[in-house]
Amino acid sequence: MKHALAILSCAATLGLAAQNANVVSAYNLMQDGKLDKAVEFIEPATQDPKTGINEKTWRYRGNIYRLIALGEDADLKAKYPDALEKAIESYLKANELDTKGAYKTENVQFLGALQGASLNAGNDAYMAKNYDAAISSYALSERIAKAFGQVDTNAIFNMALAYETKGDAANAVKRYRDAVAAGYSEPKVYQYISSLEEKQGNTDAAIAAAREGLAKFPSHKELRLQETSLLLAANRSEEAETSLKAAIASDPGNANLWFALGNLFDKKATESKDPAAMQEWYLKAEEAYKKAIEVDPKLFDAYFNIGVLYNNRAAAEYEKCNAIKDDAQYMKCKKVADEIYLKAVPYFEQAHTLNDTDVQTIQQLIKLYGKTNDTAKYNAMKDKLAKLQ
């Protein structure tokens, strides 16, 4: 029995010596630049009960895979596509085993370099539209930060972008929320969350996200417009009007806000069933659109929409006229409707000046010039439309 135990003890000693030799060989091969061979020697050492709990083993492994991941040898990188992940895993393990902190500075320095490499790899994968690879790389960067009690907000935010572009809305919202919780304080993150919630049909959550952003960035124009658009889509026009007026009060020189208010009144007019109320909303819409033009004289949409307002007001008048059976009264009514309709001319003309290839504007002008018997302008618009179609 004693003889057998002695043999077993000797075998164990020889096994440990062999694994120690593997660690040394891996190191020497790494120093000689033979990284592929170094991998062959270091991997068995990590699995051994003795050398596998040695800080040096994992530090050497980290060095080998780091040199592969950050090196220029494309073939070697292709052979070890997970070299970056293995390097990070190794240094983290080495840090865990380095109870005396003898190599902590060195390990932390290398992990910092790998964190930057992970972010860059994620960005490269994102640009190449390989979103799964981008997400994995950003996760590595986040993992390193977590190991030191830190938060990599850039990695979290970029991961959210990758999820969103990939089409995974649920994970994108979750990661954007994680970025916010981690201190990523940018208005765009609330825009993205709001838009994703809207796409998923979560209107209330979309509005809430926009308002959450506005609570932190009350003067942010895009968030304000996003909130208004969502409120209008949800038929919460009173809230939308209140929101817009508050925004205009703090930023009266913002043409987009005035234009949005015009849109709101325009929508109310279209939905109104009371003729008097309809006319009142049309007038308010025109006033808001004109204020937008006053702020920005080159705002095409405002001119175009005023033209449409007169079209709609005239259409309402023509409808009333069609119900009149007395010829004299009908002609009187029609004259009023014609006058309203023709008030659209200068606005569509100005819209055309700002964008002479807009087909809808040209089509409106053709109708109006036909109404006024302006043959020259009518033919000019017809020719222009033919060339665009």
Beta strands, then each sheet from edge to edge (+ up, - down):
end
